[in-house]
């Protein structure tokens, strides 16, 4: 008789190869198999090609309009191509990779039913390796899709789960308080798992997904609070009185905004005391150009005057170098060395820097991920600063914080990732917001346009460049080697812009270029030799070109809000008016909503809150940075998520020691 502890090898149809692959995925028992979540769900509903189905799995009733043609991919095989149309006459290209045998099965004039993810590029629809049927599907069945391995297809996983009786799911232990389930009308865990594998309706499936989204946020909130309670028990020696900042502020070559003064005051209160205090953990949020670097420098000054050193980590060498130059100017009147350590630092210079960091005198060490390497021994650290933290992996940020125990931490970002924002919102930790731009700085007007308006956009770029300004065009790909991707590549765009705007000098920048080539491309833009720079996201941070006033982002739906906001911040850094154009013909409603949000909002903190609502906080205690369990997540507004947080607080106030055990260590079936 089957139970949760029955070995998967005992199931009918599980041979040695299948058992080995299941165990490699951590599936040893029937209970483990039941906890394997589908990655998505598909319905076999038919749609017209003209519907907003791009990026969605859909079914289409098609007529084959052409004989097969063969397309050779560079060194990788062949594509079989067919032109088809639906009942409305809308055309679509079917592409089958290395499936030449279909040439004898699909004929011109044949009617078929194709199921796959519809893609679109420059107004043309395509389906890559769709599943074909000769007969229309019966009814509208919701089918779970599982991640496939070498010998275990999604269909095989579905078949294995189909061997399990419904009653077995009742044996799954509950992980949420009974009072919470009743209060929020959520299904029990076992019933919800059964629904994920065998959904009977869309409404039932959404309720089950909501239950697991709730469970993930609930677990996050409880663990975050427990972690916060433990960490706040730690103390560090306070630094020096706040009045010592007067000399530093007076030495700055510019006047601080009121927002900067407020943030510096908040940081000073966190870090200064005559006795021992909890270590600061503060998020400094401010749009590009709001003056976060000067605020961080003030915090570093407090550290230095208290005999402690500061670590500053930036995601790129360009930004790290800019920070080093800025800090060097700020600290020129004071006897505090500012050091720069990156992956390209020569060994002799690196050894000299590391000798200084092992001494007893305060210093400021700025660098890239090289700061977290084992060889970078840093003593006497009082403050760590992590800039543009969404660009780092979780491991990098954790290691930076582990350089010394009990140090103050300042996290800076224009748009904090959902994981970081959630940690601050749900644990009561502190946020300083720079909601004021320096005098003369204007917001960047942002527009969402379709591919059909590119010709007018190129004309606008030409007029701005002829007026002495510069333009940046960002693409998601470097190069489309096979010529089949629906995304715009930087190389293709560069060629197109040179052809369309022959009177302008057009440069190219991407990650595969050598360091010297990248530096030359950027210098040519800064010095005016290049008027239009076509690039990938390598310009996301650290590029400061005051006369750049136009930003164009191709396939904007492919980027996160945080990344789009960062890219937008590359223009409008001078006193001229600036524009950002989000180019996308993706018809999906969710993509339109995100892009329109960016057009309407210039507040990075508000964008981060929007991202948190739609993506979830990620796994704070692991390394996953977005989604709860991606396939299970459903949209939750900030109000709903706050409600979950309140439920977690209520649980912690009422729970006994045994009830907290599952949240203090990882469990599977609990």
C-alpha positions in Angstrom: 0.0 0.0 0.0 1.3 3.4 -1.0 2.4 6.0 1.7 4.3 9.2 1.7 7.5 7.2 2.6 7.2 4.6 -0.2 10.3 4.7 -2.4 9.7 6.0 -5.9 11.4 2.9 -7.3 8.4 0.9 -6.2 6.0 2.8 -8.5 4.9 1.1 -11.7 6.8 2.4 -14.7 9.9 3.5 -12.7 12.9 1.6 -13.9 16.5 2.1 -12.8 17.2 5.0 -15.2 14.1 6.9 -14.1 14.7 6.2 -10.4 18.3 7.5 -10.8 17.1 10.7 -12.4 14.4 11.3 -9.9 16.8 10.8 -7.0 19.2 13.3 -8.7 16.4 15.8 -8.4 15.9 15.1 -4.7 12.9 12.9 -5.2 13.4 9.7 -3.2 9.8 9.0 -1.9 6.3 9.3 -3.1 5.9 12.2 -0.7 8.8 14.0 -2.5 7.1 13.3 -5.8 3.9 14.9 -4.6 5.8 18.1 -3.7 7.1 18.4 -7.2 5.3 21.5 -8.5 4.4 22.0 -12.1 6.3 24.8 -13.8 3.1 26.0 -15.5 -0.3 25.0 -16.6 -1.6 24.8 -20.1 -5.1 24.8 -21.5 -5.9 23.4 -24.9 -8.2 26.3 -25.8 -8.0 27.6 -29.4 -7.4 31.3 -30.2 -7.2 33.4 -33.3 -3.7 34.6 -34.2 -4.8 38.2 -33.9 -5.5 37.8 -30.2 -3.1 39.0 -27.6 -1.4 35.7 -27.2 2.3 36.6 -27.7 4.4 35.0 -25.0 1.5 32.7 -23.9 1.0 29.0 -24.6 -2.0 28.8 -26.9 -3.7 26.6 -29.5 -4.4 27.7 -33.1 -6.4 26.1 -35.9 -4.3 26.6 -39.0 -4.1 25.8 -42.7 -0.7 25.0 -44.2 -0.1 27.6 -47.0 3.4 26.4 -48.3 5.5 23.4 -48.8 8.4 22.9 -46.4 11.6 24.9 -46.8 14.8 24.2 -44.9 16.9 26.8 -43.1 20.5 25.9 -42.0 21.6 27.1 -38.5 25.3 27.8 -38.2 26.9 24.5 -37.1 23.8 23.4 -35.2 21.5 21.6 -37.6 18.5 22.6 -39.7 15.1 24.3 -39.3 12.0 23.1 -41.2 9.8 26.1 -42.0 6.1 26.2 -43.0 3.9 29.2 -43.7 0.4 28.9 -42.2 -2.7 31.0 -41.6 -5.7 30.9 -39.4 -9.4 31.4 -40.4 -9.0 35.2 -40.4 -6.0 35.0 -42.8 -3.4 36.0 -40.3 -0.1 34.4 -41.1 2.3 32.5 -38.9 5.6 30.7 -39.5 6.1 27.2 -38.0 9.7 26.3 -37.3 10.9 22.8 -36.3 14.5 22.3 -35.2 16.1 19.1 -36.4 12.8 17.5 -37.2 13.2 17.0 -40.9 11.0 13.9 -40.8 8.0 16.1 -40.5 8.5 17.0 -44.1 6.7 13.8 -45.1 3.9 14.4 -42.5 2.8 18.0 -43.2 1.5 19.0 -46.6 0.4 22.2 -48.2 -3.4 22.7 -47.9 -3.6 20.5 -44.8 -5.6 21.7 -41.7 -3.9 21.1 -38.3 -4.1 22.3 -34.7 -0.8 23.7 -33.4 0.0 24.3 -29.7 2.9 26.4 -28.5 4.2 29.8 -27.3 3.4 32.4 -29.9 6.3 34.8 -30.6 6.4 38.0 -32.6 9.2 40.1 -34.2 8.5 43.2 -36.3 4.9 42.3 -36.7 5.5 38.7 -37.9 4.2 35.7 -35.8 6.1 32.5 -35.3 5.8 29.2 -33.4 8.9 27.2 -32.5 8.5 23.4 -32.5 4.8 23.5 -31.6 2.9 20.3 -30.8 0.6 19.3 -33.6 -2.7 17.5 -33.7 -4.9 16.6 -36.6 -8.1 16.7 -34.5 -9.6 19.5 -32.4 -9.2 19.0 -28.6 -12.2 17.9 -26.7 -13.3 20.4 -24.0 -10.9 22.8 -22.3 -8.7 20.7 -20.0 -6.1 22.3 -17.7 -2.9 20.3 -17.9 0.1 20.6 -15.6 3.5 20.9 -17.2 6.6 19.7 -15.3 10.3 20.3 -15.9 11.7 17.6 -18.1 15.0 15.8 -17.8 17.0 13.6 -20.2 14.6 10.6 -19.9 11.7 11.9 -17.9 9.3 14.0 -19.9 6.5 16.2 -18.5 4.0 13.6 -19.7 5.8 10.8 -17.8 5.9 12.8 -14.6 2.2 13.5 -15.0 1.6 9.8 -15.5 3.5 8.8 -12.4 1.5 11.3 -10.3 -1.6 9.9 -11.8 -0.9 6.6 -10.1 -1.3 8.2 -6.7 -4.9 8.0 -5.2 -6.5 11.3 -4.1 -6.7 10.1 -0.5 -2.9 10.0 -0.2 -2.8 13.8 -0.4 -4.7 14.0 2.8 -1.7 12.5 4.6 0.4 15.7 3.9 0.9 17.6 7.1 -0.4 21.2 7.4 2.2 24.0 7.6 -0.1 26.9 8.3 -2.0 27.7 11.6 -5.6 26.3 11.5 -6.9 29.7 12.6 -5.2 31.4 9.7 -6.7 28.9 7.2 -10.2 29.5 8.5 -9.9 33.2 8.8 -8.7 33.6 5.2 -10.7 30.6 3.7 -7.6 28.9 2.3 -7.5 25.2 1.4 -5.5 22.7 3.4 -2.1 21.9 2.1 -2.9 18.4 0.9 -6.0 19.5 -1.0 -4.1 22.4 -2.6 -1.3 20.1 -3.7 -3.9 17.7 -5.3 -5.3 20.7 -7.2 -1.9 21.7 -8.5 -1.5 18.2 -10.1 -5.2 17.7 -11.1 -6.9 21.1 -11.5 -10.7 20.8 -12.2 -11.2 24.5 -12.9 -9.3 27.7 -13.3 -10.9 29.1 -10.1 -9.8 26.1 -8.0 -6.3 26.3 -9.4 -6.0 30.0 -8.6 -7.1 29.4 -5.0 -4.5 26.6 -4.6 -1.8 28.9 -6.0 -2.9 31.7 -3.7 -2.6 29.4 -0.7 1.1 28.6 -1.7 1.9 32.2 -2.4 0.5 33.1 1.0 2.5 30.2 2.6 5.7 31.5 1.0 5.2 35.1 2.1 4.1 33.9 5.6 7.2 31.7 5.9 9.4 34.6 4.7 7.8 37.0 7.2 8.2 34.6 10.2 11.8 33.8 9.3 12.7 37.4 8.7 11.3 38.4 12.1 13.1 35.5 13.8 16.4 36.5 12.0 15.9 40.1 12.9 15.3 39.3 16.6 18.5 37.3 16.7 20.6 39.9 14.8 19.4 42.8 16.9 20.9 41.1 20.0 24.3 41.9 18.5 25.9 45.2 19.4 28.9 47.3 18.2 30.7 50.2 19.8 29.2 53.5 18.8 31.4 55.9 16.9 31.7 59.7 17.4 29.2 62.5 18.1 27.1 63.9 15.2 28.6 67.4 15.4 31.9 66.0 14.0 30.1 66.0 10.6 30.0 69.8 10.4 33.6 69.9 9.1 33.0 67.3 6.4 29.8 69.0 5.2 31.5 72.4 5.0 34.3 70.9 2.9 32.0 69.6 0.1 32.3 71.5 -3.2 28.4 71.8 -3.4 25.5 72.4 -1.1 23.5 69.3 0.1 19.8 69.0 -0.6 17.5 68.9 2.4 16.9 65.2 1.5 20.6 64.5 1.8 20.9 66.3 5.1 17.9 64.3 6.4 19.5 61.0 5.3 22.9 61.9 6.8 21.2 62.8 10.1 19.3 59.4 10.2 22.5 57.5 9.5 24.4 59.5 12.1 21.8 58.7 14.8 22.2 55.0 13.9 25.9 55.0 14.1 26.8 57.4 17.0 26.6 56.7 20.7 28.8 56.8 23.8 28.1 53.1 24.5 27.3 49.9 22.6 24.4 50.0 20.1 22.8 47.6 17.6 24.6 47.6 14.2 22.9 49.8 11.6 21.2 48.1 8.7 19.8 50.9 6.5 18.5 51.1 2.9 19.4 54.4 1.1 17.0 54.7 -1.8 17.4 57.6 -4.2 17.0 58.0 -8.0 20.1 58.4 -10.2 21.7 61.8 -9.5 20.0 62.3 -6.1 23.3 62.3 -4.3 23.6 58.9 -2.7 27.4 58.9 -3.0 27.8 62.0 -0.9 25.6 60.5 1.8 27.7 57.3 1.9 30.8 59.4 2.1 29.5 61.2 5.2 28.9 57.8 6.8 32.4 56.8 5.8 33.7 60.0 7.4 32.0 59.1 10.7 33.7 55.7 10.6 37.1 57.2 9.9 36.8 59.7 12.7 35.9 56.9 15.0 39.0 55.0 14.0 37.2 52.5 11.7 37.4 51.7 8.0 34.8 51.4 5.3 34.2 49.0 2.4 32.3 50.1 -0.7 31.3 47.6 -3.3 30.1 48.6 -6.8 28.9 46.1 -9.6 31.3 47.3 -12.3 34.8 48.7 -12.6 33.5 51.8 -14.3 31.2 52.6 -11.3 33.9 51.6 -8.8 36.4 53.9 -10.4 33.9 56.8 -10.4 33.2 56.2 -6.7 37.0 56.1 -6.0 37.4 59.4 -7.8 34.5 61.0 -5.9 35.6 59.7 -2.5 39.2 60.9 -3.2 37.8 64.4 -3.8 35.6 64.3 -0.7 38.5 63.1 1.6 41.3 65.2 0.1 41.2 67.6 3.1 41.4 64.7 5.5 44.2 62.2 6.1 42.2 59.1 5.1 43.5 56.9 2.2 41.0 56.0 -0.5 41.9 52.7 -2.2 40.5 51.1 -5.4 40.6 47.3 -5.8 39.1 45.6 -8.9 39.8 42.4 -10.9 42.2 44.3 -13.1 44.3 45.8 -10.3 48.0 44.8 -11.0 49.5 42.4 -8.5 52.0 44.9 -7.1 49.3 47.5 -6.5 47.0 44.9 -5.1 49.6 43.7 -2.6 50.2 47.3 -1.5 46.5 47.8 -0.9 46.1 44.6 1.0 49.0 45.6 3.3 47.2 48.8 4.1 43.9 47.0 4.8 45.7 44.8 7.3 47.0 47.7 9.3 45.5 49.7 12.2 44.8 53.0 10.5 41.3 53.8 9.0 41.0 53.6 5.2 38.2 53.5 2.6 38.4 50.5 0.2 36.3 50.7 -2.9 36.0 47.9 -5.5 34.0 45.3 -7.3 33.4 41.7 -6.3 37.1 41.4 -5.9 36.4 42.7 -2.3 34.8 39.4 -1.4 37.7 37.2 -2.5 39.4 35.3 0.2 42.7 37.1 -0.3 41.1 40.5 0.5 41.7 40.5 4.2 40.2 43.7 5.7 40.7 44.6 9.4 39.0 47.3 11.5 35.8 47.5 9.3 33.1 49.7 10.8 30.9 50.2 7.8 30.1 48.3 4.6 28.4 50.0 1.7 26.8 48.0 -1.2 25.9 50.2 -4.2 23.3 49.2 -6.9 22.8 46.0 -4.9 20.4 44.5 -7.4 23.4 43.8 -9.7 25.1 41.5 -7.1 24.3 37.9 -6.3 23.0 37.2 -2.9 26.3 35.4 -2.0 28.3 38.5 -2.9 26.3 40.8 -0.6 26.4 38.2 2.2 30.2 37.8 2.0 30.7 41.6 2.1 28.7 41.7 5.3 30.7 38.8 6.7 34.1 40.6 6.4 33.9 41.6 10.0 31.2 40.8 12.6 29.0 43.5 14.0 29.6 46.2 11.3 27.2 48.9 10.2 25.6 48.3 6.8 24.3 50.8 4.2 22.6 49.4 1.1 22.2 51.9 -1.8 19.9 51.6 -4.8 17.7 53.6 -7.2 15.3 50.7 -7.2 15.9 48.0 -4.6 15.1 44.4 -5.6 11.9 42.9 -4.1 13.9 40.7 -1.8 15.8 43.7 -0.2 12.7 45.9 0.0 10.6 43.1 1.6 13.3 42.6 4.2 13.2 46.2 5.2 9.4 46.5 5.1 8.7 43.3 7.0 11.3 43.5 9.8 11.0 47.2 10.7 14.5 48.0 9.6 15.3 51.5 8.4 14.9 53.2 5.0 16.2 56.6 4.0 14.7 58.1 0.9 16.4 60.8 -1.2 13.2 62.3 -2.8 14.8 65.5 -4.0 17.0 66.0 -7.1 19.8 68.6 -7.2 18.8 72.0 -8.5 18.5 72.1 -12.3 18.0 68.3 -12.7 14.7 67.4 -14.6 12.7 64.2 -14.7 13.2 62.1 -17.9 10.0 62.1 -20.0 9.2 58.4 -20.7 7.1 57.0 -23.6 6.0 53.5 -24.5 5.9 53.1 -28.3 5.5 50.2 -30.8 8.0 49.0 -33.4 5.9 50.8 -36.1 7.0 54.2 -34.8 10.8 53.5 -35.1 11.1 55.6 -38.2 9.7 58.7 -36.5 11.9 58.0 -33.5 15.1 57.9 -35.6 14.1 61.3 -37.0 13.8 62.6 -33.5 17.3 61.2 -32.6 18.7 62.9 -35.7 17.3 66.3 -34.7 18.6 66.0 -31.1 22.1 65.0 -32.2 22.2 67.8 -34.7 21.5 70.1 -31.8 24.7 68.8 -30.1 23.1 66.2 -27.9 23.7 62.4 -27.7 21.6 59.3 -27.9 21.9 55.8 -26.3 20.1 52.8 -27.8 20.0 49.6 -25.6 19.3 46.1 -27.0 18.8 42.8 -25.1 21.1 40.7 -27.3 24.6 41.2 -28.6 24.1 39.4 -31.9 21.4 37.0 -33.3 23.7 34.4 -34.8 20.9 32.2 -36.1 18.7 35.0 -37.4 15.6 33.5 -35.7 15.4 35.3 -32.4 12.4 37.7 -31.9 14.7 40.0 -30.0 16.6 43.0 -31.4 20.4 42.5 -31.3 22.9 45.4 -30.7 24.9 44.5 -33.8 21.7 44.4 -36.0 20.5 47.7 -34.5 23.9 49.3 -35.0 23.9 48.4 -38.7 20.3 49.7 -39.0 21.0 53.0 -37.3 24.1 53.6 -39.5 22.0 53.0 -42.6 19.1 55.1 -41.4 21.1 58.0 -40.0 24.2 58.2 -42.3 25.0 61.8 -41.3 25.6 60.7 -37.6 28.5 58.9 -36.1 27.3 55.7 -34.5 29.2 53.6 -32.0 28.8 50.0 -30.7 29.4 48.7 -27.2 28.8 45.2 -25.7 30.1 42.8 -23.2 32.1 40.6 -25.6 34.4 43.5 -26.6 37.8 43.8 -25.1 38.3 46.2 -22.2 40.3 48.6 -24.4 37.5 48.6 -27.0 34.9 49.3 -24.4 36.9 52.1 -23.0 37.4 53.6 -26.4 33.7 53.4 -27.2 32.8 55.2 -24.0 35.5 57.8 -24.4 34.4 58.5 -28.0 30.9 59.2 -26.7 32.0 61.4 -23.9 34.4 63.4 -26.1 31.8 63.9 -28.8 33.3 61.7 -31.5 30.2 59.4 -31.3 26.7 60.9 -31.4 24.7 57.7 -31.1 25.9 54.7 -29.0 24.2 51.3 -29.6 24.8 49.0 -26.6 23.7 46.1 -24.4 23.0 46.6 -20.7 26.7 47.1 -20.0 25.9 50.9 -19.7 23.3 50.2 -17.0 25.5 51.7 -14.2 28.5 54.0 -14.1 28.1 55.8 -17.4 27.9 59.5 -16.9 27.5 61.5 -20.2 25.9 64.9 -19.3 24.9 65.7 -23.0 23.1 62.3 -23.4 19.4 63.2 -23.7 17.8 60.3 -25.5 17.5 56.7 -24.3 15.9 54.1 -26.5 15.3 50.6 -25.1 14.5 47.9 -27.6 12.3 44.9 -26.5 11.7 46.8 -23.2 9.4 44.1 -22.0 12.4 41.8 -21.6 13.9 44.0 -18.8 12.9 44.3 -15.1 11.6 47.6 -13.8 14.8 48.1 -11.8 16.9 47.7 -14.8 14.7 49.9 -17.0 14.8 52.6 -14.3 18.6 52.3 -14.1 18.9 52.6 -17.9 16.7 55.6 -18.0 19.0 57.2 -15.4 21.8 57.2 -18.0 20.3 60.3 -19.7 19.2 63.6 -18.3 22.3 64.0 -16.1 23.0 67.5 -17.3 20.6 70.5 -17.5 19.0 69.7 -20.9 15.6 68.1 -21.2 15.8 64.3 -21.7 13.6 61.5 -23.1 13.4 57.7 -22.7 11.5 55.6 -25.2 10.4 52.0 -24.3 10.1 50.2 -27.6 7.9 47.1 -27.5 5.2 45.5 -29.6 4.5 42.7 -27.0 0.8 42.6 -26.6 0.6 40.8 -23.3 -1.3 42.8 -20.7 1.2 42.3 -17.9 4.0 43.6 -20.2 2.0 46.7 -21.0 1.1 47.4 -17.4 4.8 47.3 -16.3 6.0 49.6 -19.1 3.1 52.1 -18.5 4.0 52.1 -14.8 7.5 53.2 -15.7 6.1 55.9 -18.0 4.0 57.3 -15.2 6.4 56.9 -12.3 9.9 58.4 -11.7 10.1 57.3 -8.1 12.5 54.3 -7.8 11.0 53.4 -4.4 7.5 53.2 -5.8 8.7 51.1 -8.7 10.4 48.8 -6.2 7.1 48.4 -4.3 5.3 47.7 -7.6 7.9 45.0 -8.4 7.5 43.5 -5.0 3.8 43.2 -5.5 4.2 41.5 -8.8 7.3 39.4 -8.3 7.4 38.6 -4.6 10.4 39.0 -2.3 12.4 36.0 -3.3 14.1 33.7 -0.9 15.8 35.8 1.8 17.5 32.9 3.4 18.7 31.3 0.2 19.9 32.7 -3.1 16.8 33.0 -5.2 16.0 36.7 -5.8 12.6 36.8 -7.4 9.3 35.0 -7.2 8.0 32.9 -4.3 7.8 29.6 -6.1 7.6 31.1 -9.6 4.9 28.8 -10.9 2.8 29.1 -7.8 2.9 32.8 -7.4 -0.3 34.9 -7.9 -0.5 38.7 -7.9 -0.8 40.2 -4.4 -1.2 43.8 -3.7 0.9 45.6 -1.1 -2.2 45.7 1.2 -2.6 41.9 0.9 1.1 41.3 1.5 0.9 43.6 4.6 -2.0 41.4 5.8 0.2 38.3 5.5 2.9 40.1 7.5 0.3 40.9 10.2 -0.7 37.2 10.3 3.0 36.3 10.8 3.3 38.7 13.7 0.1 37.3 15.3 1.5 33.8 14.9 4.8 34.7 16.5 3.1 36.2 19.5 0.9 33.1 20.0 3.2 30.2 18.9 5.0 27.9 21.3 8.6 26.8 20.9 7.6 23.6 19.0 5.5 25.5 16.5 8.5 27.7 15.6 10.8 24.7 14.8 9.7 24.4 11.2 10.6 28.0 10.6 14.0 27.7 12.3 15.2 24.9 10.0 14.3 23.6 6.6 11.6 20.9 6.4 10.0 19.0 3.6 6.7 17.3 4.7 6.9 18.8 8.2 
